[in-house]
């Protein structure tokens, strides 16, 4: 079967569907919590999230919030969650990438990196050599991880943010757009600015 069922009929889901079509999926349908949605771009919305368990096909969770993405992937564990890599992304041969992760156009992942499951490597972002990006993290548009960076589970690295070499970011952080991280972060929270500082 060449069907992909995408949960989440928003803008992110539309990008995921486009990548899936470029990777050979010819039967793409959406499920969404909003029962009033009829389509997502050219693809049909055929029902709500709870239908996923009764439908045949590969499954992909295209929801931006890490907690929701994690909960749905765990709820439907045992299903096949493909890894979707845009043809215009550059991924080194030895990179390890988990199930249900998407790597978008223009992204670069360099040798020695490992990417967990349910991760979003967004458009024109980069993950340099020997980085470890843990499950359900989002590396947003144009964000950059320098070499040997570790990013904990469920962290959001905002658009245009930069994390300097050899640093660790703990789980559950939000790095605001344009933030520059020059020291490791050990406490969950929201960080903004140049250099990054925690806000209340």
Buried (B, 14 or more C-beta within 10 A) or exposed (E): EEBBBBBBBBEBBBBBBBBBBBBEBEEBBBBBEEEEBEEBEEBEBBBBBEEBEEBEBBBBBBBBEBEBBBBBBEBBEEBEBBBBBBEBBEBEEEBEBBBBBBBBBBBBBBEBBBBBBBBBBBBBBBBBBBBBBBBBBBBBBBBBBBBBBBBBBBBBBBBBBBBBBEBBBBBBBBBBBBBBBEEBBEEBEBBBEEEBEEEE
